[in-house]
Amino acid sequence: FAMYPHGVYGVCRAFSGGVGLWKTLFPGITGRWGSFGAAFMLPGIREFSLFAGCLDASKPILQKAVNRGENLKLLPGGIDEMNLTDGKSKETKLVMKDRKGFVKLAIENGLDVVPGFCFGEKYIHKTVKLPAFLRRVLRPLRLSGTMLRGRGPSFLGFLDPPLGFV
């Protein structure tokens, strides 16, 4: 599954894997979310990723999962798409042109690619962009210069409008 948009921290992962919405939408089909490798080294993000059933989205790890017969759920837009997330805009920008690795993996293994779209994801959290010089420092480390802010002092999202999948 190739899900769009990535949004801030791939919030749609929590609602589709961690709390069971995926099972309602796709009964009998299980899968694991791919996440950037550094996610498993960052406190808080690591726990969120494990809660959502994630695995490292590097090709060798994804290939092992395919060999085990697991379905994969990916957010191919990655950090570039995350940085384009603007909850104040009605326009959603996607990054697709140079994201071919997951398609190559599918072709090499005879797998289907099922596209999906998560509506409302960009409205769940407010985004805060770090200063440009910090974003330039973080980019080579594959870390975003976009932070999220939830309700009050927490990361709990604003659930209006609700999320929807196609």
Order of alpha helices (4+ residues) and beta strands (2+ residues): beta-alpha-beta-alpha-beta-alpha-beta-alpha-alpha-beta-beta-alpha-beta-beta
